[in-house]
Amino acid sequence: MSENIKSKNKVKGNLGENVVNQYLEQYQYEVLCRNFKCSFGEIDIVFKDKDELVFAEIKTRTGIEYGFPAESVTELKKKHIVNTAKYFLYKTNMTKCNVRFDVIEVYLINNKKPYINHIKNVFW
């Protein structure tokens, strides 16, 4: 993958994360952390939904010609997210929380308002 494509994907991903952050705030979710990284991997966003701590993977696309965004969350990616979440819980001393894993799809199509598909409790 060329540096130019990587750079465009990074910009698109950052835009998607910002859109999701606004969406979460609009619906009164409490955003705790963005882009939590450790040796196991990265979690795009961590937020509270009532009594649940939610670890979300954000997938941003400009179309579905390569499939739906959530389909790109492979079993290996899920494993990395779960291990990273366990480390987050340990690091923040939040091990007694109810936990949920979501995928939030962001569609950026033809300069229209971004469309968000929030898929809750996708995996464990």
C-alpha positions in Angstrom: 0.0 0.0 0.0 1.5 3.3 -1.0 2.1 6.1 1.5 -0.5 8.3 -0.3 -3.2 5.7 0.2 -2.2 5.1 3.9 -2.4 8.9 4.4 -5.8 9.1 2.9 -7.1 6.2 4.9 -5.7 7.8 8.1 -7.5 11.1 7.3 -10.7 9.2 6.6 -10.3 7.2 9.8 -9.7 10.3 11.9 -12.8 11.9 10.3 -14.9 8.9 11.2 -13.7 8.9 14.8 -14.6 12.6 15.1 -18.1 11.9 13.7 -18.6 9.1 16.1 -17.3 11.2 19.1 -20.0 13.8 18.2 -22.6 11.1 17.8 -21.8 9.7 21.2 -21.9 13.1 22.9 -25.2 13.9 21.2 -26.8 10.7 22.7 -25.4 11.4 26.1 -22.8 8.6 26.2 -19.8 9.4 28.3 -16.6 9.2 26.2 -13.7 8.0 28.5 -10.9 7.4 26.1 -10.0 7.6 22.4 -7.3 5.6 20.7 -6.2 3.5 23.7 -3.0 1.7 22.7 -0.9 -1.0 24.2 1.2 -3.9 23.0 -1.9 -6.0 22.4 -3.5 -3.5 20.0 -5.7 -0.4 19.9 -9.2 0.4 20.8 -10.7 3.3 18.9 -13.0 4.6 21.6 -14.1 3.6 25.1 -17.4 5.0 26.5 -20.0 4.5 29.1 -23.6 3.5 28.2 -25.5 3.5 31.5 -24.0 0.7 33.5 -21.9 -0.7 30.7 -18.3 0.1 29.7 -18.2 -0.1 25.9 -15.1 -0.8 23.7 -15.9 0.2 20.2 -14.2 -0.4 16.9 -14.9 2.3 14.4 -14.9 1.5 10.7 -15.2 4.3 8.1 -16.0 3.7 4.5 -16.9 5.8 1.4 -18.9 2.9 -0.1 -19.6 -0.9 0.2 -17.8 -2.1 -2.9 -15.4 -4.0 -0.6 -18.1 -5.2 1.8 -19.7 -3.7 4.8 -17.3 -2.0 7.3 -18.2 -4.4 10.2 -17.2 -7.3 8.0 -13.5 -6.2 8.2 -13.4 -6.9 11.9 -11.7 -10.3 11.7 -11.4 -12.9 14.4 -7.8 -11.9 14.9 -8.8 -8.2 15.2 -11.5 -9.2 17.8 -8.9 -11.1 19.8 -6.6 -8.0 19.8 -9.5 -5.8 20.9 -10.5 -8.2 23.7 -6.9 -8.4 25.0 -6.5 -4.7 24.8 -9.8 -4.2 26.7 -8.6 -6.6 29.4 -5.4 -4.5 29.8 -7.5 -1.2 29.8 -9.7 -2.7 32.6 -6.6 -3.7 34.6 -4.8 -0.4 34.1 -7.9 1.7 35.1 -8.9 -0.6 37.9 -12.3 -1.1 36.4 -12.3 -4.9 36.4 -15.8 -5.1 38.0 -17.6 -3.3 35.1 -20.1 -4.8 32.8 -18.4 -4.8 29.4 -19.7 -4.7 25.8 -18.0 -4.7 22.4 -19.5 -2.6 19.6 -18.7 -1.8 16.0 -19.7 1.6 14.7 -19.8 1.9 11.0 -19.4 5.4 9.5 -20.4 6.0 5.8 -19.0 9.0 4.1 -20.8 9.1 0.8 -20.8 12.0 -1.8 -20.4 14.9 0.6 -23.7 14.0 2.3 -24.2 14.0 6.1 -22.3 11.0 7.5 -24.4 7.9 8.2 -23.7 6.0 11.4 -24.7 2.4 12.0 -24.0 1.5 15.6 -23.9 -2.3 16.0 -24.1 -3.1 19.7 -22.8 -6.2 21.5 -21.1 -7.6 18.4 -18.8 -10.1 20.1 -17.2 -11.2 23.3 
